[in-house]
Amino acid sequence: MKIGILTQPLRRNYGGILQNWALQQILADMGHKPEMIFLCGGHRPQGRLLALRCMSLVKCVVKKYLFGYRNVFLYSVFNPEYNPSAPQYADAEFVGRVHKTKQLTKDADMERFVASRGYDAFIVGSDQVWREDYSPSITRFFLDFLPECDNRPRIAYAASFGKSKDYISEAHMPRCRELLLHFDAVSVREHEGLDILERDFDYHKGVKVLDPTLLLSADNYRELINGKDRASISEPHIAAYILDMSEDKDAILIETTSCLRIPVKTFYGDFHGENMLTVSQWLAEFDSADFVVTDSFHGCIFSIIFHKPFVVIANQERGLERFLSLLHDTGLENRLVYSFDDFMARKDHLLTVPDYTVTEQLLDTLRRMSLNFLTNALD
């Protein structure tokens, strides 16, 4: 089958890139041909805006190649997210491995474009695809471009609403509710997602599955790490992958390094500039760490995949339920802290190494369930 996948736009989000890549790997292993339908948030530029971008591109070419500016990035003037001051992707070379269409804007004729691709089925997910703040044109992520009479399989895999309420605007909710009823199989990433499906969509056949990154093994990801990146990290250290720094998080890092007597290495990289890590470097940081402190969902996932002792700090703004659900599924609920005081109260336990034997047993069961969902949905 040729499968069209709608997920979050590929940008500078390592977890988003890797979940997309992982789902494609799983589908390819099943014998399918996956392709991301690359839907972006902007409009195709016209008129004065297009002229201004052309002038900007000329200036960028001069700065980059004549004057040697390293922090200038060359974008197509038709790119809906034209921004020469930031790289388009976290790792352009790795993103090139993800099978995808050209970038499609809000005003693209989706029905005609999708018809031209010859898809046999469609998958929406994973990541927070059903959170309107994050997904451009939210009804697109409920496959509104397919006619009602189209009988090709419509599947949601590990879709996430991101939060318990206000995830879709009142203006769009009736249409999204209507469109969901045309799906053949719906799975969500969090336990709360099942409650939302029943409460807000009157949908009672939802299934809880794993994020695609957890369907692959640590060895699958180690194959993505090149030898140079692995060799460059040799000293014992605490890996700090913090997306939203705060006084409490800083205090937790200080206390952790004091207790473990090894230095902290912060590796979030520059999310907007030229110094972003490659996917290989990002994975190498997790794989080589002696301890991890993170407030990132996928930072938590890769700590678990690589069997690291870790602390995950609750990140309310980015969606707390996904942390709670993941840690519950893996038997690691006690690794989550809400504040510095919470960390100090449980510090002696938090700084020990988890027993991953039980975690792997739980994950093995959930992997089988998740893969069975995909197999049956595509059968």
C-alpha positions in Angstrom: 0.0 0.0 0.0 1.0 3.6 -0.6 0.2 5.4 2.6 -0.2 9.2 3.0 0.8 10.4 6.5 -0.3 13.7 8.0 1.7 14.8 11.0 3.3 17.9 12.5 5.4 19.9 9.9 9.1 19.0 10.0 11.0 21.8 11.5 13.4 22.1 14.4 11.8 19.5 16.7 13.9 16.4 17.1 11.1 14.3 18.6 8.8 15.3 15.8 11.3 14.4 13.2 12.1 11.1 14.8 8.5 10.0 15.4 7.8 10.6 11.7 10.9 8.7 10.6 10.1 5.8 13.1 6.5 5.4 11.8 7.8 5.3 8.2 10.3 2.6 9.2 7.6 0.5 10.8 5.3 0.8 7.8 8.1 0.1 5.4 9.0 -3.1 7.4 5.3 -4.1 6.9 5.8 -3.8 3.2 4.1 -0.5 2.7 5.2 2.7 1.0 4.7 5.6 3.4 4.9 9.3 2.4 4.4 12.3 4.5 1.8 14.8 3.2 3.9 17.9 4.0 1.2 20.4 5.1 2.5 23.7 6.4 0.8 26.7 8.1 1.3 29.6 5.7 -0.1 30.8 2.4 1.6 30.9 -0.9 3.1 34.4 -1.2 1.9 36.7 -4.0 2.4 40.2 -5.2 4.4 42.6 -3.0 5.3 39.9 -0.5 6.8 37.7 -3.2 8.8 40.7 -4.6 10.1 41.5 -1.1 11.2 37.9 -0.6 13.0 38.0 -4.0 14.9 41.1 -2.9 15.7 39.5 0.5 17.0 36.3 -1.2 19.4 38.3 -3.4 20.7 40.0 -0.2 21.1 36.7 1.5 23.1 35.2 -1.4 25.4 38.2 -1.3 25.9 38.0 2.5 26.5 34.2 2.5 28.7 33.8 -0.5 30.4 37.2 -0.9 30.9 38.2 2.7 30.9 34.7 4.3 28.0 35.1 6.7 27.4 31.8 8.4 24.1 32.6 10.1 22.2 33.2 6.8 20.1 30.5 5.4 18.7 30.3 1.8 15.0 29.6 1.5 12.8 29.3 -1.5 10.8 32.5 -1.8 7.7 30.3 -2.1 8.4 28.6 1.3 5.4 29.5 3.5 7.8 29.9 6.5 10.5 31.9 4.8 13.0 32.9 7.4 16.6 33.4 6.4 17.7 34.0 10.0 17.0 30.4 11.0 17.7 26.9 9.5 14.7 25.3 8.0 15.3 22.0 9.8 17.2 20.7 12.8 19.1 18.4 10.5 18.4 18.8 6.8 20.4 15.7 5.8 18.4 13.5 8.1 15.0 15.1 7.2 16.0 14.2 3.6 15.6 10.5 4.6 11.9 11.0 5.4 9.7 10.4 2.3 7.6 13.5 1.9 5.7 15.6 -0.7 6.5 19.1 -1.5 5.4 21.7 1.1 1.7 22.4 0.8 0.1 25.6 2.1 -3.2 26.3 3.6 -4.6 27.4 0.3 -3.4 24.3 -1.6 -5.9 22.3 -3.6 -5.6 19.3 -1.4 -8.2 17.2 -3.0 -6.5 17.5 -6.4 -3.0 17.1 -5.0 -3.9 14.0 -3.0 -5.7 12.5 -6.0 -2.5 12.8 -8.0 -0.4 10.9 -5.5 -2.3 7.6 -5.7 -2.6 6.8 -2.0 -4.2 3.6 -0.9 -4.7 4.6 2.7 -4.2 7.6 5.1 -2.7 7.9 8.6 -3.0 10.9 10.8 -0.4 11.1 13.5 1.6 10.9 15.6 2.3 13.9 17.8 -0.1 16.7 18.8 -1.9 16.6 15.5 -5.3 17.3 17.0 -4.1 20.4 18.9 -5.1 23.4 16.8 -2.4 25.6 18.3 0.2 23.3 16.7 -1.6 22.0 13.6 -2.3 24.4 10.7 -5.7 24.1 9.2 -7.0 21.7 11.9 -9.8 20.2 9.7 -7.1 19.0 7.3 -5.8 16.7 10.1 -9.2 15.1 10.1 -8.9 14.5 6.3 -11.5 17.0 5.3 -10.1 16.9 1.7 -11.4 13.4 1.1 -15.0 13.1 -0.2 -17.4 11.2 2.0 -17.7 8.5 -0.6 -14.0 7.8 -0.6 -13.6 4.4 0.9 -9.9 4.3 1.3 -8.8 3.5 4.9 -8.6 6.5 7.3 -6.5 5.8 10.3 -5.3 7.8 13.3 -2.1 6.4 14.8 -1.1 7.8 18.3 -2.8 11.1 17.6 -2.7 13.5 20.5 -4.9 16.4 21.6 -2.1 17.8 23.8 -4.4 19.1 26.5 -7.7 18.2 28.1 -9.7 21.2 26.9 -9.6 24.0 24.3 -7.5 21.9 22.0 -9.8 22.7 19.1 -11.7 26.0 18.7 -15.4 26.1 19.0 -15.6 27.2 15.4 -13.9 24.1 14.1 -15.1 21.5 16.6 -18.4 20.5 15.0 -16.7 19.8 11.6 -13.9 17.9 13.3 -16.4 15.8 15.2 -18.2 15.0 12.0 -15.1 14.1 10.1 -13.8 11.7 12.9 -16.9 9.5 12.3 -15.5 8.7 8.9 -12.3 7.2 10.3 -12.0 3.4 10.1 -9.6 3.1 13.1 -8.6 5.6 15.7 -5.8 5.3 18.2 -4.4 7.9 20.6 -1.1 8.4 22.4 -2.4 9.2 25.9 -5.0 7.6 28.2 -6.7 11.0 28.4 -7.2 10.9 24.6 -9.6 8.0 25.1 -11.6 10.1 27.5 -11.7 13.0 25.1 -12.8 10.8 22.2 -15.8 9.5 24.3 -16.6 12.8 26.0 -16.2 15.3 23.1 -16.6 13.1 20.0 -19.0 10.4 21.2 -16.5 7.9 19.8 -16.1 4.7 21.8 -13.8 2.6 19.7 -10.5 4.3 20.4 -7.3 2.4 21.2 -4.3 3.5 23.3 -1.0 2.9 21.5 2.7 3.8 21.8 4.4 6.8 20.2 6.1 5.5 17.0 9.6 6.1 18.5 8.9 3.4 21.1 8.2 0.8 18.4 11.9 0.6 17.6 14.8 -0.6 19.7 17.8 1.2 21.1 19.9 -0.5 18.5 17.8 0.9 15.7 18.6 4.4 16.9 22.3 3.6 17.6 22.6 2.8 13.9 21.8 6.5 13.3 24.7 7.7 15.4 28.0 8.1 13.5 31.3 7.1 15.1 32.6 10.6 15.2 29.7 11.9 17.2 29.9 9.0 19.6 33.7 9.4 20.1 33.4 13.1 20.8 31.5 12.3 24.1 33.8 10.4 26.4 33.7 12.1 29.8 31.0 11.2 32.5 28.3 13.8 32.5 24.7 14.6 33.3 22.8 15.4 30.1 20.4 18.3 30.5 17.8 18.6 27.7 15.7 21.5 28.9 13.2 23.2 26.5 11.9 25.8 29.0 14.4 26.8 31.6 13.2 28.1 35.0 14.7 28.7 38.5 13.4 25.3 39.7 14.9 23.5 36.8 18.2 25.2 37.3 18.2 24.4 41.0 17.5 20.7 40.2 20.5 20.6 37.8 22.7 22.2 40.5 21.6 19.7 43.1 22.0 16.7 40.8 25.5 17.6 39.8 26.4 18.2 43.4 25.2 14.8 44.5 26.5 12.8 41.6 29.8 14.7 41.4 29.8 14.8 37.6 29.3 17.9 35.4 26.2 19.0 33.6 26.2 19.2 29.8 23.4 21.1 28.3 22.7 20.0 24.8 19.4 21.6 23.6 21.5 23.4 21.0 20.4 26.6 19.4 16.8 26.1 18.2 16.9 29.0 15.9 20.6 29.5 14.8 23.3 27.7 13.0 24.5 25.6 16.0 21.7 23.1 16.1 22.7 19.5 16.7 22.3 16.9 14.0 20.0 14.0 14.8 23.1 11.8 15.2 24.6 14.2 17.7 21.2 14.5 19.6 20.9 10.8 19.9 24.5 10.4 20.9 24.0 12.8 23.8 21.3 10.5 25.3 23.1 7.3 24.6 26.3 8.5 26.2 24.8 10.2 29.3 25.4 8.9 32.8 22.2 10.7 33.9 19.5 12.7 32.2 17.5 15.7 33.4 14.8 16.8 30.9 11.4 18.5 30.6 10.9 17.2 27.1 8.5 14.4 26.2 10.8 12.8 23.6 13.7 13.5 25.9 11.9 11.3 28.4 11.2 8.7 25.7 14.9 8.4 24.6 16.0 8.3 28.2 13.8 5.2 28.6 14.9 3.7 25.2 18.6 4.0 26.2 17.9 2.7 29.7 19.2 5.8 31.4 18.7 7.0 35.0 16.7 10.2 34.6 14.5 12.8 36.1 11.7 14.4 34.0 10.4 17.8 35.1 6.7 18.4 34.5 6.2 20.8 31.6 2.6 22.0 31.9 2.6 24.3 28.9 3.7 21.6 26.5 1.1 19.1 27.7 1.4 17.2 31.0 -0.9 14.3 30.2 1.5 12.8 27.7 4.2 12.5 30.4 1.8 11.0 32.9 0.6 8.5 30.3 4.1 7.5 29.1 5.4 7.0 32.6 2.4 5.1 33.8 2.7 2.7 30.8 6.4 2.1 31.6 6.1 1.8 35.3 8.3 4.9 35.9 5.8 7.3 37.4 8.2 8.1 40.2 10.6 9.7 37.8 8.4 12.7 37.3 8.9 15.8 39.5 6.8 19.0 39.7 9.2 21.4 41.5 12.5 21.7 43.2 10.9 20.9 46.5 9.3 17.8 45.1 12.8 16.8 43.8 14.4 17.3 47.1 11.8 15.3 49.0 12.5 12.3 46.8 16.1 12.9 45.8 17.6 9.7 47.2 15.3 7.6 45.1 15.4 9.8 42.0 19.2 9.6 41.7 19.2 5.8 41.6 19.1 3.7 38.4 15.6 2.4 37.5 15.1 -1.4 37.1 14.3 -1.5 33.3 13.4 -5.2 33.4 9.8 -4.5 34.3 9.7 -1.5 31.9 10.8 -3.6 28.9 8.2 -6.3 29.7 5.5 -3.6 29.8 6.8 -2.1 26.5 7.0 -5.4 24.8 3.3 -6.0 25.5 2.4 -2.4 24.3 4.5 -2.8 21.2 2.6 -5.9 20.2 -0.7 -4.2 20.8 0.4 -1.1 18.8 1.7 -3.1 15.9 -1.4 -5.2 15.8 -3.5 -2.1 15.6 -1.6 -0.9 12.6 -1.7 -4.3 10.9 -5.4 -4.8 11.4 -6.2 -1.2 10.4 -4.3 -1.6 7.1 -5.6 -5.1 6.4 
